[in-house]
Amino acid sequence: MCFSIQAASDLKRVSSTMNADFDRLSYNQFKAMQELESKLGADEIKKQLNLKRKPSGSYFKGPDELGRIYPNYFTSVITAQEKKRLISPMRYRIRPNGSSEEIPTKFNVFNARVDSLEKRKTWSPLFMRNHGIVCFDAFYEWVLKDNKKTLIKFKPTNNKFMWAPCLWDEWQSTDGSVKFKSFAIITTDPPNEVEIMGHDRCPIFLNHEYIDDWLNPRDLNPSDAYEILAAQENEKFSYEWPS
């Protein structure tokens, strides 16, 4: 699985490289959610979102001080609206539309295996409907090193950042006062340099040529979509052991 990602450090460069505009309305709505959370307090947020326990910190949190994104953190995702690429904030971990509560944490709903997109009930309503692209500088995995579970960081060797296909959904509270979008990164079998370091999954590094095709799934059939997901960038990954 892709345990964590390093948020893209230069969003202006992402916007330029990916030919995508910032969706100001979505960012304003996200800011409004943060302000509402501050106003309501943890008890009311727990009630509005039907959580098992009160959030220990902000529910609408962005990257940490090191730029890291973990499940339930928000980062920027590219989608298409009327063929136009837009960047908006989404949470890294799917909360399905209409769900009465969060999916228990024992289930991984932040990574979608490419071979499960039509089989798993969390992904099948989103595949061929809600497609996105998430850009990030690096990703982190847990591997065994000297018989100890150790965190490893992978990053592309030839690109400043990478872009992975994702699926997204939108959830809102019963009264409509709280709403947000969330996403899951699509993963596949790892390239040799990732597998040799001890990990069995890797985010798909989508071929730049097919980004618009992926973002507009209504123009595709499932076999087309799988061909696009199989057409990855010709990229190698370097690694390092975070301190």
SULWO-V103022 format. One record per backbone hydrogen bond with DSSP energy under -1.0 kcal/mol. CO is the residue of the C=O (numbers start at 0). NH is the residue of the N-H. E is the energy in kcal/mol with one decimal. If there is no record, write none. Layout:
co=<CO/CO>
nh=<NH/NH>
e=<E/E>
This chain:
co=<0/3/4/5/9/10/11/12/13/14/20/21/22/23/24/25/26/27/28/29/30/31/32/33/34/35/36/40/41/42/43/44/45/60/63/66/67/68/69/72/74/76/77/78/80/83/84/85/86/87/89/90/90/91/95/103/106/108/109/111/112/115/119/122/122/125/125/129/131/132/133/135/137/138/139/140/142/144/147/149/151/152/153/154/161/162/163/164/165/166/168/170/172/177/179/180/181/182/183/184/185/186/187/190/190/191/193/194/201/204/206/207/209/210/215/216/220/221/222/223/224/225/229/230/232/235/237/239>
nh=<2/139/68/136/13/14/15/16/17/19/86/23/26/27/28/29/30/31/32/33/34/35/36/37/38/39/40/44/45/46/47/48/50/73/66/6/63/4/72/91/89/87/132/85/83/80/20/78/22/76/74/92/182/71/98/106/108/93/184/186/115/119/123/125/126/128/129/167/165/77/163/161/5/153/3/151/149/147/144/142/140/239/138/237/135/205/133/185/131/183/181/179/175/172/170/90/168/92/166/111/203/113/201/193/194/195/198/197/187/232/209/210/213/214/218/219/224/225/226/227/228/229/231/206/234/156/154/152>
e=<-1.0/-3.0/-3.0/-2.4/-2.0/-2.8/-2.2/-3.3/-2.8/-2.1/-2.8/-1.4/-1.9/-2.4/-2.2/-2.2/-2.2/-2.1/-1.9/-2.0/-2.2/-2.6/-2.5/-2.0/-2.0/-3.0/-2.5/-2.1/-2.5/-1.7/-3.1/-2.5/-2.3/-3.1/-2.2/-2.8/-2.0/-2.1/-2.3/-3.4/-3.0/-2.5/-2.1/-2.9/-1.5/-2.7/-2.2/-2.5/-3.0/-2.9/-2.7/-1.5/-3.1/-2.3/-1.9/-2.0/-1.0/-2.8/-2.3/-2.0/-2.2/-2.5/-2.6/-1.8/-2.4/-2.1/-2.8/-1.5/-2.4/-3.6/-2.6/-3.1/-2.9/-3.0/-1.2/-2.8/-3.9/-1.4/-3.0/-2.9/-2.2/-1.7/-2.4/-2.7/-2.3/-1.3/-2.6/-2.5/-2.5/-2.2/-2.4/-2.3/-1.4/-3.0/-2.7/-2.6/-2.4/-1.3/-2.1/-3.1/-2.1/-2.3/-1.6/-1.1/-2.6/-2.9/-1.4/-1.9/-2.7/-3.0/-2.0/-1.4/-2.5/-2.5/-1.8/-2.2/-2.0/-2.4/-1.9/-2.2/-2.3/-1.5/-1.4/-2.0/-1.7/-2.4/-2.0/-2.7>
